[in-house]
Amino acid sequence: MVLKRKLKTTIDVMFQRFHDWLFSDFVPARLLIGGAAATIGVIFLAIGRRQAGLDAVARVHRSDYFPALNSVLTSLMAQALAGSQGRVASQLRLAVHEYPDTIPTNDLNRKFFANPKKLFPANIIVLKSPGPNERGVIYLYYSYVYPLFMRLFDAKAVSSRYHLVLEPSWSGHFDPNILTTTQLNAPIFVGSIEPRDAAFLKAVHSNLIPVSVGGNTWVDANVFRPLSNLGIEKDFDLISIAAWARYKRHWALFRAVARMRAMGSTPRLALVGYPLDLTKMDILAQAQIFKIDDLIEIFEQLPPRKVNELLNRSKVHVLWSCREGTPRATIEAMAAGVPSIVREGFNYGHHYPYINDDTGRFATEQDLPKVLIDMIDNYRLYSPRDYVISFMTPEASTQRLNQEICRVALSLGEVWTRDLAIKVSTLGGLMYLDPSDNQRFADDYRFLETVIRS
């Protein structure tokens, strides 16, 4: 490694470690930072800098600095959505409503501004057609899609014919992308795996209805499955499926592997990912900092079936980010028969039922090396696929979603004569489990084209 890259990587890792300590582990700093940021956000709202204020208070709430502050901000949003005429609450409501018109054009959304039809069906997918006194159902993917939908389409016309379902891409539902849909006079169903997020949606008393589905409950278990009949050797002890991104905290996993080496264990590690704010070379440089680069093999931008083959070559999967959304990788690994380790305190600290004695373990930063060694030695004792098949498949998720939308529809005096089509969520977007559904809903997509704003 050249000296310049080594120095840059060392500084970057040190900064990430300091950031984690300051914002996650050092309680006095969390109290101070959270209180100060919330105060600044309220001041921005009071002086009319609505979008800056909305962004500040949303970030504070999503960061979960301390419960009392969460309660204050939740109450403020409830007042705003209830139509309070108070200065701060009314400015907050205006900011939420105006949010779609403030989103900038960037590399992620530029193609959709140029041609909104490109949102179909990978990001906006029809799951049910409407009928007499029966709304259809449309499912919207990543969070950045929601304000695009509100801006590029006549969203009120769509919501009068279809129930809308949102699948947020990050934890924390005090999010302008989600909240901007509160201006629609229709129920909006929001995937909410985190109890904290579901509680927030209920507390603000809006049209947002939490549903217990998320990005990781739509993994296609026909793609991610054991290949034991092929006699594939388990030649990797560990596998991590994660974008090359700082929030994925590869460095912390490498530190644990380095400690394992010091304990006499030399696990082989497969890394599967794609570039975000880091590159494959940045990840390799981090491994070199911890002197474990000889133990890793890096795979980039693999198709799902190749990822499944690597999972079948691996004994244990590791997710080591502090906070993100509902990552599919954990469930993809479990569907392939590979137990998974998740960081204790992940997101808001909820102990997800899909991490249990049969499927995997939670671990802390301190005990990760020992947990890894134990799970590698005993990986055959786990049977994670059974849980996935029972609770986490697209079929099971469709049934839960179908029941909740049907319940609400009937309560509104609508009829319910047809159930939802089944879709799956992938890194590349949404798709139907049955490809023939693309043609089945052709008329619905033609309708959506007619309500694109000029």
C-alpha positions in Angstrom: 0.0 0.0 0.0 1.4 3.4 -0.9 2.0 5.7 2.0 -0.6 8.3 0.8 -3.4 5.8 0.6 -2.4 4.2 4.0 -2.5 7.6 5.7 -5.8 8.6 4.1 -7.4 5.3 5.1 -6.0 5.5 8.6 -7.4 9.0 9.1 -10.8 8.0 7.6 -11.1 5.0 9.9 -10.1 7.1 12.9 -12.8 9.6 12.0 -15.4 6.9 11.6 -14.5 5.5 15.0 -14.7 9.0 16.6 -18.1 9.6 14.9 -19.5 6.4 16.2 -18.3 7.2 19.7 -19.5 10.8 19.7 -23.0 10.2 18.2 -23.8 6.7 19.5 -21.8 5.9 22.7 -21.0 9.1 24.5 -24.3 10.0 26.3 -23.4 13.6 27.3 -22.6 14.4 23.7 -25.9 12.9 22.5 -27.8 15.0 25.0 -26.0 18.2 24.0 -26.0 17.6 20.2 -29.6 16.5 20.1 -30.9 19.4 22.2 -28.8 22.0 20.2 -29.9 20.6 16.8 -33.6 20.5 17.8 -33.4 24.1 19.1 -31.8 25.3 15.8 -34.5 23.5 13.8 -37.3 25.1 15.8 -35.6 28.5 15.4 -35.4 28.0 11.6 -39.1 27.1 11.5 -40.0 30.2 13.6 -38.2 32.6 11.3 -39.6 31.1 8.1 -36.7 28.9 7.0 -39.1 26.0 6.7 -37.2 23.4 4.8 -34.0 23.9 6.9 -36.1 23.6 10.0 -37.9 20.5 8.8 -34.6 18.9 7.9 -33.1 19.6 11.3 -35.9 18.3 13.5 -36.4 15.3 11.3 -32.7 14.4 11.6 -32.8 14.8 15.4 -35.9 12.6 15.7 -34.5 9.9 13.5 -31.2 10.0 15.4 -33.0 9.0 18.6 -30.8 11.2 20.9 -33.0 10.8 24.0 -36.7 9.9 24.6 -37.9 13.2 26.0 -36.7 15.0 22.9 -38.4 12.4 20.7 -41.7 13.0 22.5 -41.5 16.8 22.1 -40.8 16.5 18.3 -43.5 13.9 17.9 -46.0 16.1 19.6 -44.9 19.1 17.4 -45.4 17.0 14.2 -48.8 15.8 15.5 -49.8 19.5 16.0 -48.6 20.4 12.6 -50.5 17.7 10.9 -53.6 18.5 12.9 -53.7 22.0 11.5 -52.4 23.9 14.5 -52.1 27.7 13.8 -49.1 28.1 16.0 -46.1 29.6 14.2 -43.7 26.7 14.5 -46.3 24.0 13.8 -47.9 25.8 10.8 -44.5 26.4 9.3 -43.7 22.7 9.8 -46.9 21.7 8.1 -46.1 24.0 5.1 -42.6 22.5 4.9 -44.0 19.0 4.7 -46.5 20.0 2.0 -43.9 21.9 0.0 -41.2 19.3 0.3 -41.7 17.6 -3.2 -41.1 21.0 -4.9 -37.7 21.4 -3.1 -36.0 18.2 -4.0 -33.0 18.8 -6.4 -32.2 17.0 -9.5 -29.3 14.5 -8.9 -27.8 11.4 -10.4 -30.3 9.2 -8.6 -33.5 10.9 -9.9 -32.4 12.7 -13.1 -33.8 10.0 -15.4 -37.2 10.1 -13.7 -37.5 13.8 -14.1 -36.7 13.3 -17.8 -39.2 10.4 -18.1 -41.4 9.6 -15.1 -42.5 6.4 -16.9 -39.2 4.9 -16.0 -40.5 4.6 -12.4 -42.6 1.7 -13.6 -42.5 -1.1 -12.3 -39.1 -1.1 -10.6 -40.0 1.7 -8.2 -43.8 2.1 -8.6 -45.6 -1.2 -9.0 -49.3 -2.0 -9.3 -50.5 -4.9 -7.1 -54.2 -4.6 -7.7 -56.5 -3.0 -10.3 -59.4 -0.9 -9.2 -63.1 -1.8 -9.7 -66.5 -0.5 -8.8 -66.3 0.9 -5.3 -62.9 -0.9 -5.0 -59.6 0.9 -5.0 -56.6 -0.9 -6.5 -53.2 -1.0 -4.8 -49.9 0.6 -5.8 -46.6 0.0 -4.0 -43.8 2.6 -4.0 -40.2 1.5 -3.3 -37.3 3.6 -2.0 -38.0 6.7 0.1 -36.7 9.2 -2.5 -39.5 8.0 -4.8 -42.3 9.4 -2.7 -41.7 13.1 -3.2 -41.0 12.3 -6.9 -44.4 10.7 -7.1 -46.0 13.7 -5.4 -44.3 16.1 -7.8 -44.4 14.3 -11.1 -47.9 12.8 -10.9 -51.4 13.9 -10.0 -51.1 12.1 -6.7 -54.6 13.0 -5.5 -56.1 11.4 -8.7 -54.0 8.3 -8.1 -54.9 8.0 -4.5 -58.6 8.3 -5.3 -58.4 5.1 -7.4 -55.6 3.2 -5.6 -54.5 2.6 -2.0 -50.8 3.5 -1.7 -48.1 1.5 0.1 -44.7 2.9 0.9 -41.6 0.8 1.6 -39.1 3.2 3.3 -35.5 2.6 2.6 -34.2 3.8 6.0 -35.2 3.6 9.7 -36.9 6.6 11.2 -40.3 7.6 9.9 -40.1 11.2 10.9 -39.0 11.7 7.4 -40.1 14.4 4.9 -40.1 11.8 2.1 -42.8 9.9 4.0 -44.6 12.7 5.7 -45.3 14.7 2.5 -47.9 12.1 1.7 -50.0 13.2 4.6 -51.5 15.9 2.4 -53.4 13.2 0.5 -57.0 12.6 1.6 -56.5 8.8 1.6 -55.0 6.1 3.8 -51.3 5.5 3.1 -49.8 2.2 4.3 -46.2 2.4 5.5 -43.9 -0.6 6.0 -42.8 -0.3 9.6 -40.7 -3.2 11.0 -39.3 -1.0 13.8 -41.7 -0.7 16.7 -40.5 2.9 17.3 -41.5 3.9 13.7 -44.9 2.3 14.0 -45.5 4.1 17.4 -44.5 7.4 15.8 -47.0 7.0 12.9 -49.8 6.2 15.4 -48.8 9.1 17.6 -49.1 11.8 14.9 -52.7 10.7 14.1 -52.5 11.2 10.3 -53.4 9.1 7.3 -50.2 7.1 7.7 -50.9 3.5 8.7 -48.0 1.2 9.8 -47.9 -2.3 8.4 -45.4 -5.0 9.5 -43.6 -5.4 6.2 -40.3 -4.0 5.0 -37.6 -4.4 2.5 -36.3 -7.6 4.1 -39.7 -9.3 4.1 -39.9 -9.6 0.3 -36.8 -11.8 -0.4 -37.4 -14.4 -3.1 -36.6 -17.7 -1.4 -36.6 -19.4 -4.8 -33.5 -17.4 -5.7 -31.8 -17.5 -2.3 -31.8 -21.1 -1.3 -29.5 -23.9 -0.2 -27.6 -25.7 -3.0 -26.6 -28.7 -0.9 -27.4 -31.1 -3.6 -24.6 -29.6 -5.7 -22.0 -30.5 -3.1 -20.7 -26.9 -2.8 -17.8 -26.7 -0.3 -18.0 -24.2 2.6 -14.7 -22.5 1.8 -15.6 -19.1 3.4 -16.0 -18.9 7.1 -17.7 -15.5 7.0 -19.5 -13.4 4.3 -20.6 -9.8 4.4 -23.0 -8.5 1.8 -22.9 -4.7 2.0 -22.4 -1.7 -0.2 -18.9 -0.1 -0.2 -20.2 2.6 2.2 -19.0 4.1 5.4 -22.3 3.4 7.2 -21.7 -0.4 6.6 -18.7 -0.2 8.9 -16.4 -2.7 7.2 -13.5 -1.4 9.3 -15.2 -2.6 12.5 -15.6 -6.1 11.1 -12.0 -6.1 10.0 -11.0 -5.1 13.5 -12.9 -8.1 14.9 -11.2 -10.4 12.4 -7.8 -9.0 13.4 -8.7 -9.9 17.0 -9.7 -13.3 15.9 -6.3 -13.8 14.3 -4.7 -12.7 17.6 -6.7 -15.4 19.3 -5.4 -18.0 16.9 -8.3 -18.1 14.4 -7.8 -17.2 10.7 -11.2 -17.1 9.1 -11.7 -16.6 5.3 -14.0 -13.7 4.6 -16.0 -13.1 1.4 -17.1 -9.4 0.8 -19.9 -8.8 -1.7 -20.8 -5.2 -2.5 -21.0 -2.3 -4.9 -19.6 1.3 -4.8 -21.4 4.1 -2.9 -19.3 6.6 -1.0 -16.4 4.2 -1.0 -14.8 1.9 -3.6 -13.5 -1.6 -3.7 -10.0 -0.3 -3.3 -11.0 1.7 -0.2 -12.4 -1.5 1.4 -9.2 -3.3 0.5 -7.2 -0.5 2.0 -9.1 -0.8 5.3 -8.4 -4.5 5.4 -4.7 -3.8 4.9 -4.8 -1.3 7.8 -5.9 -4.2 10.1 -3.5 -6.6 8.4 -6.2 -9.1 7.4 -6.2 -8.5 3.6 -4.8 -11.9 3.0 -8.0 -13.4 4.6 -10.5 -11.6 2.4 -11.8 -12.0 -1.2 -13.8 -9.2 -2.7 -16.7 -9.6 -5.2 -18.4 -6.6 -6.8 -21.8 -6.1 -8.4 -22.8 -9.8 -8.6 -26.2 -10.9 -9.8 -28.5 -12.5 -7.2 -27.9 -16.1 -8.2 -24.1 -15.5 -7.9 -24.6 -14.0 -4.5 -26.6 -17.1 -3.5 -23.7 -19.3 -4.7 -21.3 -17.4 -2.5 -23.7 -17.7 0.5 -23.7 -21.4 0.0 -19.9 -21.4 0.1 -20.1 -19.5 3.5 -20.8 -20.5 7.1 -21.9 -17.3 8.7 -23.2 -13.9 7.5 -22.3 -10.7 9.3 -24.2 -7.3 9.3 -22.3 -4.7 11.2 -23.8 -1.3 10.5 -25.2 0.7 13.4 -28.2 2.1 11.6 -29.9 1.7 8.2 -33.2 0.4 6.9 -34.3 -3.2 6.8 -31.4 -4.8 4.9 -32.3 -7.7 2.7 -28.8 -9.3 3.0 -29.6 -10.8 6.5 -32.8 -12.6 5.1 -31.1 -13.5 1.9 -28.4 -15.3 3.9 -31.0 -17.0 6.1 -33.0 -18.1 3.1 -29.8 -19.7 1.8 -29.4 -21.6 5.1 -26.7 -19.3 6.5 -27.1 -17.9 10.0 -26.5 -14.2 10.5 -24.9 -12.0 13.2 -26.4 -8.5 13.8 -24.9 -5.8 15.9 -26.5 -5.3 19.3 -28.4 -2.0 19.2 -28.8 -2.0 15.5 -31.1 0.8 14.4 -33.1 1.5 17.6 -32.1 -1.6 19.5 -35.2 -3.7 18.8 -34.5 -7.5 19.1 -36.0 -8.6 15.8 -37.8 -12.0 16.1 -36.0 -13.2 13.0 -32.8 -13.2 14.9 -33.2 -16.1 17.3 -31.6 -19.3 18.5 -32.3 -21.0 15.2 -31.3 -18.2 12.9 -28.4 -16.3 14.3 -27.1 -14.0 17.1 -26.8 -10.5 18.3 -23.3 -9.4 19.3 -21.6 -6.3 20.8 -18.4 -4.7 19.5 -16.5 -6.3 22.4 -17.8 -9.9 22.1 -18.0 -10.0 18.3 -14.7 -12.0 17.8 -15.8 -14.7 20.3 -19.3 -14.9 18.8 -17.9 -15.2 15.3 -15.6 -18.1 16.4 -18.4 -19.9 18.1 -20.8 -19.5 15.2 -18.2 -20.6 12.7 -17.6 -23.7 14.8 -21.3 -24.5 15.2 -22.9 -23.2 12.0 -24.5 -26.6 11.3 -26.7 -26.2 14.5 -28.7 -23.4 12.9 -31.7 -23.8 10.6 -32.5 -20.2 9.5 -34.4 -21.0 6.3 -37.3 -22.6 8.2 -38.0 -19.2 9.8 -37.8 -17.3 6.5 -40.2 -19.7 4.8 -42.7 -19.4 7.6 -42.7 -15.6 8.1 -40.4 -13.6 5.7 -41.4 -14.7 2.1 -43.1 -12.5 -0.4 -46.2 -14.7 -0.1 -46.3 -14.3 3.7 -45.8 -10.5 3.4 -48.4 -10.2 0.7 -50.9 -12.0 3.0 -50.2 -9.5 5.9 -50.4 -6.5 3.6 -53.6 -7.8 2.0 -55.3 -8.3 5.3 -54.5 -4.8 6.6 -55.5 -3.0 3.4 -58.7 -5.1 3.2 -59.6 -4.2 6.8 -59.2 -0.5 6.1 -61.0 -0.7 2.8 -64.0 -2.4 4.3 -64.1 0.1 7.2 -64.3 2.9 4.5 -67.3 1.2 2.9 -65.4 -0.2 0.0 -65.7 -3.7 -1.3 -62.8 -6.2 -1.6 -63.2 -8.8 -4.3 -59.6 -9.4 -5.4 -56.4 -9.9 -3.5 -52.9 -8.5 -4.2 -50.4 -9.8 -6.7 -47.1 -10.9 -5.2 -44.0 -8.9 -5.7 -40.4 -9.2 -4.6 -37.9 -6.5 -3.6 -34.4 -6.6 -5.0 -31.4 -4.2 -5.1 -32.4 -3.3 -8.7 -36.0 -2.6 -7.9 -39.4 -4.2 -7.5 -40.7 -7.0 -9.7 -43.6 -9.5 -9.9 -43.0 -13.0 -8.6 -45.1 -14.0 -11.6 -43.7 -12.2 -14.7 -47.1 -12.4 -16.5 -48.5 -9.8 -14.1 -46.6 -7.2 -16.1 -49.2 -7.7 -18.8 -52.1 -8.2 -16.4 -51.7 -4.6 -15.1 -50.9 -3.0 -18.4 -54.1 -0.8 -18.3 -53.1 0.4 -14.8 -49.7 1.6 -16.1 -51.4 3.3 -19.0 -53.7 5.2 -16.5 -50.6 6.3 -14.5 -49.1 7.7 -17.7 -52.2 9.9 -18.1 -51.7 11.6 -14.7 -48.1 12.5 -15.3 -47.9 16.3 -14.8 -46.8 18.3 -17.8 
